[in-house]
Amino acid sequence: MTTPTQSGIVPPFTRETAAKMVRKAEDGWNSRDPQRVSMVYTLDSKWRNRAEFVTGREQIVEFLTRKWRKELDYRLIKELWAFDNDRIAVRFAYEWHDDSGNWFRSYGNENWEFNAEGIMHHRYACINDLPIKESERLYHWPLGRRPDDHAGLSELGL
């Protein structure tokens, strides 16, 4: 994943640049590569993810490594909710299963804040997990980036 500065996306955001930033974030997380994902956060980035607090890239990599060891076949869709100057609000849903084959759809909201270079320095995530049957899954693309023609959250009724 290119860093936001390499892509030229920096605050203040417009609707178009905010939406591009959201898609870049979705693509990165769908790579399930903790090192790659960590590069779009400042060295001292601060997160709240559910009830866990993470500071800095090293802890981000550790957190994501644990996350994707537990959340198997992870597929994520993010959607722009709102933006203003150096902040973006996102809603998202992802599907995954545990090592016992139990499927979940996790719903959440994130609030992001960026520095002047377009690197995220704060991320706050609230997430709820809904057990689903495998037959209720809506995300069926091959692991990795969501295809451009795949429906987003609104189109899926999520």
Secondary structure, DSSP 8 states (H G I E B T S, - for coil): ---HHHHT--SS--HHHHHHHHHHHHHHHHHT-HHHHHTTEEEEEEEEETTEEEEHHHHHHHHHHHHHHHSEEEEEEEEEEEEETTEEEEEEEEEEE-TT--EEEEEEEEEEEE-TTS-EEEEEEEEEEEEE-GGG----S-SSS--TTS--HHHHT-
